[in-house]
Amino acid sequence: MTLRRTRARQVALQTLYQQDLRPRRDASLRLKFMEGRLSEAGSRSFCLALVDGVLEHRADIDRRISQAADNWRVERMATVDRNVLRLGAYELLYTRDIPAGTVFDEAIELARRFGGPESPGFVNGVLDQVRKNVDALRAEMGLPPRGDQTAGEKKAEPAEEPGNPGPDSEPSAQA
């Protein structure tokens, strides 16, 4: 499950990057891009939920990232960093079943793989500021608390076994 979700996050980042550079891009092209890179239905569903969630809440996410990133305007951030932060902030703010530790690990790895040398530290620092206020922010949005604010805590995900396709095998809008 972990590798499939990691791959889905990579494709979500690539999709958001493209969307950032070409905002008027047709939604059907986004879907074709995702489908061409993710063969498993559960991964496609997870990726689509991430992309749709970020796009739906982008103004709020950008505002919160901007508040967390001292002296940085979101539009001035590197495109990769900005979209990694959007994904991470979306997962912290709008999902409840993905442990904060997993959100951090995945965001930092995306920044390491696709960003510049300073990206992992920058992403970690900004997401940490978002995390510090996440329950208050969720309450402000009328959402229940996450319940796992510590970035260092990581809940174990069930291991995949042969013959047990895991929860990623079914289409799901949540991770």
N, C-alpha and C positions, 0 to 999 in steps of 0.2 A: 504494500500500500504506500509506503513512504516514497519509494522510487517513482511510482506513478504520480503521486501528488507533487513531488519535486519537479518532474517533467511537466506537469500541468501548469505549475507556477512559472516555469521558464517560458512556456508558450504564452501564458497570460501576460508576462512581462513584455515579450516580443510584440504581442498584439497591442498592448497599451502604448508601447514605444511608437509603433506605426500610427496609431490613432492620434498620438500627440503631434506627430509630424504632418499628418494629413487628416485634420479633424472632420472633414466632410466625406471621409471614406465611407462607402456603402457598407452597411452591417452584413450583407451577404458575403462580402469579400472577407470580412473578419471571420465569419463562420467557415468559409472555405479554407482559410489559412489554418485555423485550429484543427479542422477535420483532417487536413493533409499532414499534420504533425502528431496527432494523437489518435491512435487506432482504437483504443478502448473507450467504450461509451461512458464509463464512470469518470475517466480522466477528462474527457471532453466536457462532460456536464460540470465537473468541478472547475475547470478552466473557464467555461462560459459564465458560471456563477461569479467567479472572481472578477472577470472583466466587466460583466454587467453591473455588479455591485460597485466597483470603483467608478465606472462611468455615471451611474445613477447618483452617487453621493460625492462626486468629485469636488464640487465647490466647498462642501463642508470639510472633506478630508484635506483639501489644500489649505483651507483656513487653519485647521488644527496643526498641520505640518508647519505652516508658517509661524504660528505661535510657539511651537516647540523648537524651531530652528532659529536661535538668536542671530539677528543680523543677516538672515537669508530670506529672500523672497523666492517662493516656489518657482516662479517663471525664470529665475536666474540660475537655478540648480541645473546640473548636468541632466540631460534627458533620462539617462538610465537611472541615476540616483533618484530623481523625482518620481519615476514610476515604480521603482522598488519601494520607496517610502509610501506611495499610494497603496500598493498591494499590502504592505505590512500594516499600515494604519487601518485600512479597511478590515483586515482580519482581526486586529485588536479591538476595533470599535464596534464592528457590526456582526461579528460571529462570536459564538460563546463556546463552541465545542472544540476549538483548536487551541491547545495550550499556548500561553504566551511564550514559553521557551521555544516551542516549535516555530512560532511566527518569527522570533528573533533569529534562530538558526537558519531558517530558510531565506530570510531577507538578507542576512549577512552573506550567505553563500551566493545568492543571486548578485549582490553587489561585487563580491570577489570575482565571480566568473565573467560578468558583463560590464562592470564599471572600471574606473581607474584605480590607481594604487591607494588613494585616500578614501575611496567609496565605502569599504566595509566599516571603517571607524566612524565615518560621517553618518551612515545609515544607522549604526548601532546607537550613536549618541542622540540622534533625533528621535528614533523610535523609543528610546528609554525615556525621553521627556514626555512623549505621548502616553507611554505606559503608566507613568507616575500619576497621571490624572484620569486614567481610563474609566474607572468606576464613576467618577463625578461627571465625566463627559457622557457616559452611557445613560446615567440618570437624567441628565439634561435633555437627552434625546428620547427619553421615555423607554429605555431598554433596561433589562435586568443586569446586575453586575456580572462581570466575567467570572470572578471567584478564584482566579489564579494569577494575580498580578506579578508575582515574582518571575522575572525573566530567566533566572537561573534554574527554576524548577521546571522539570520536563516530565510530563506524564508519559508512561510507556505506551506505545501504540501496539496493537496486536500484531504478532508476527504472521506473515503469510506462509502458508504451507502448501505443498503440492496438493491439488484436489480441493483446496479451500481458497477460492478466488478472493476472499476478503471483501470488505465493505465497499471498496472502490469499483467492484464489478457491477454494481447497480447504479443507474443514474441517480444522482443526488445533487441538490443545490447547495448543500452544506458539506463541509469537509469532515 
